[in-house]
Amino acid sequence: MDFALILVVLTGVTGFVWAVDSLFFRAKRLALVNVPGMSDAAVAQAGAAPAARDPVIVEYSKSFFPVILAVLVIRSFLFEPFTIPSSSMVPTLLIGDFILVNKYAYGLRLPVANTKIVSIGLPERGDVVVFRPPHKPNTNYVKRLVGMPGDEIAYFNNTLYINGVAIQSTPVGRYFGEGSNDESTGAELRTEDLLGVEHQILLAGNRMGIQNSWTVPEGHYFMVGDNRDNSEDSRVWGFVSEKSLVGRAEFVWMHWDWKIRGFVSWGRIGTSVE
């Protein structure tokens, strides 16, 4: 279901109904009530007063149009909420996290068409990005941006290489998940320095993952999950086009682990995505 398309259609329909009524019909209804020389009693007896009431469809359009328009503008150009359905970004993002995504960080885009109309900023290495992958153009994914246009990316023996430089990571210990993220418990927790951007990753230890090297083409980016051995990312389906970017994940505004315990984790609310 394309929620953006639904919002655009509803905004257009309610706005059209309200505009047409205001231009062509409302004045006639009011004229029936305000008949010169007639008393209120005469107007009521003539049955003209009820005619001044807006039709139901117009009432609903006038009520809902401003609300739907505000939601469309905020969701399309400012912030949009997303949920995290998988463990590919553990420990940064957990299953059940509700995140808020900055939609203007990489430029303003038209809803549905996704055409950029205003350039504001560019993606940076280390950003946690929501995007639409090439093999599923109607599905939103969230991963970490590790490869910029022109970069040489390689992944061998659980080590990420960027332009021939091995990305250093420091062991922290073992990861202990909670709720639906218990499947990652026992993985090795490490702090990775992604050329100046520090964040935590997981290595399963019993899986080597995909071993290969790639050259990122112009206008594209290389995305990898922080749960390195449990992530379907650019190592599997390739590069992400700039036009497929949705926005930058900013913070967790809610965490609800409905699959296992059905509880709200208050401690994660307000957590910055870094």
N, C-alpha and C positions, 0 to 999 in steps of 0.2 A: 504494500500500500504506500503510495507516494503522498505523504502528508503535506508536503509543500504544494503539490498540484491541487490537492483538496482545498487548502487555504486560499490559493489564488482563485479557484473557481467560485468558492463561497464569497470571497471579497468582491469579485466581479459581479456576481448575481445580485447580492444585496445592495451594492452600490448602484447598479443599473436600475433596479426597482425603485429605490429611493429617489434617484435623479429624475427618472421619467415621471414619477408621481409629482414631484415638486415642480417640474416644468409644465406639465400638461393637465393635471387633474386636480391638484390640491386647491388651486384658486377657484375652480368651478364649484367645488364642494363648499368652500367658505362663502361664495357668492349666494348660494342657496339659503344659507343661514342669515346672512346680513342683507335681507331684502329691504330696500328703502321704504319707510312708511309703515312697516308691519311691526306689531308688538311681538314680544316674546311668546305670548299665549297664542297669537295667530300663527307664528312660525311653527310652534309645537303642534298646533292642531293640523297644520298643513303637512306635517310630516317631514319638514325640511331639516329640522335640527339633527336627527340621526344621520343625515347624509353628510354632515360635517365630520363625522368620525372617520379616521383612516381605516381602510380595509385591513384585515388581519395580516395579509402578506406584507403590506407597507409598514405596519407597526413592528412586525418582527424584523424587517429589513433595517428600519431606522434604529432599532435597539441593538442588533447584532453587528451591523457594519463597522462601527468604530472599534468594537472589541476585536473582531476578526482582523481588521486592518492593523491594529496595534500588535497583535500576536504575529502576523505575517512579517511586519517590519522588524520586530525584535528578533524573531527566529531566523530571518533571512540575512539580516545585516549586522546584528550585534552578537547575540548568544543563542546557542541551541543545546538542549539537554540530550544526552545519550546514555545508554546503559551498557555495562560491560558483561557480555554473555559467556566469555571464555577465560581461561587462565593463561593466555599467551603473553600477557603483560605483567604477570606476577613477578616480583613483589610490588611493583609500582602501582598497578591497578588490580583490584581483586574482583572476582565474580560477584555481582550484586552491587558494585559501585555505580552510582549515578553521577556522571561528570558533566560539567558545563564547558562548552567549546566556544572559543573566541572565533566568531565568523568573519571579523574584519581584519584579523592579524595579517592575512595574506592577500588582502584586497577585497573590495565589495563585489559580489556576484549577484546576477539576477536569479531569483528563485526559479526552479524547474529547468530553465535553459543553462544555468550555471555559467553564464558568460560573464567574465570580469568586466566591470564598468569603471572601477576606480582602483588604481594600484596604490597600496598603502605600505606594505612591507613584504619581505621575502622570508621563506622558511630558513631556519638555521639548524646546523647540525646539533643533534641532541634534543630537538623538539619532539614532544609526544603529539603525533598528528592523527587526526581523523581524516580518512580519505576513502575513495572508491577504487578497489583494485581492478586491474585490467581484465581479470577472468570473471569478475562479478560486478559489473558497472552500476548495479542498482542496490548494492549492499555496502554499508559503512563498516570499515575496519579501523582499528586504532593500533599503531605501532610507533616505534621510535625511529626518527630519521637519522641514519648513520652515513649515508652516501649522498654527496652533492653532485650536480652535473659535472662530468669530466673525471670524477674520482675512479680510482682503481680499488675495488673492494675484493677482499679475499677472506675466506673462513676455513681455517685448518686447525685440527687438534684443539677445538674449543677456544681458539684465539681469533679475534677479529683483526684484520689488517686493512689499513687505509693508506693508499699510495705507498705501500711497502713498509709502513710503520706499524709495528705490532701494538695494539691497544692494550695498555696495562690494566690488570685487575688485581685487587688485593683480597685474599680470603677473609671472610668475616666469621664463618661458622656454618651451621646447618640451619636451614629454613624450617620454621614450624608454622604451618598454615592454620587457618581457622575456617570453620564452616565448609563451604563448597570448595575451598582452596586446599583442603587436606590432602588432595592428590599430589600436591607439590611438596608436602612435608618430607624432609630428609634430603632434599636437593641441596647442593652446595651454594651458599649465599656469598656473593662477591661484590665488591665495590669497583666499578669500572670507571676509568678516566678517559672519556671519549673526547680526546684532544681539548681538554679544558672543561668539559661538562661531566661532572661526577654523578653517578646514579648506580643503583644496585641491579644485579642480574642474578639469574639462577642457572646452574649447570646440573643436569641430572646425574652425570657421572657414568651411568650405564648405557648412555646413548651418545653416539658421536655426532649425530646430525649430518647435515649436508656439507660436504667438503668441495669447495669450488672457488673460482675467481670470476669477477664480473667488471665490466667497464660501464659506468653510468652515462647514458647518452645525454645530450643537451636537452633541457626542458623536462628532465625526469629526475626522480629521487629513488634512493634505495632504503627500504624500510625493514627493520628487524624487530622481533619481539624481545622483551627483556627476559622472558622465560626461554632461553636460547634453544633448549632441546625439546621444547614443546610449543613451537610456534610455526604456523604456516605463514610465510612472509615472502619478501623479495627473493630469498634464496630458492623458493619454490616456483612462484608465478611471475617473477621478473620485476620490472621497474614501474614506478607510479608517475604518471604524467602530471605536470603542474596544473592542468585544468581539472584534474580529478581530486585535488585537495579540497577539503571541506573546512577545516579550521584547526586551531591549536588547542589541545586540552589544557584547561587552566586549573580547575580544582574539583574535588569531590563534594557535591552538595547533599548527598544522601547515600547510605549503604544499607541495603536490605537483602539479607541472605535468605531468600524464600525457598531455596531448594532443600536445604538441610535443616536449619533451625527456625526459620521464619522470624527472625528478629532484626531490629534496627541496631546497627553498630554506631553508637553516638560518637565514639572516639574518632571515626574516620571523617565525620562531617566537617567540612572546611579545610581538609587536607589539600595542600598544593600539589599539583602534578609536576614533578621535576625529573 
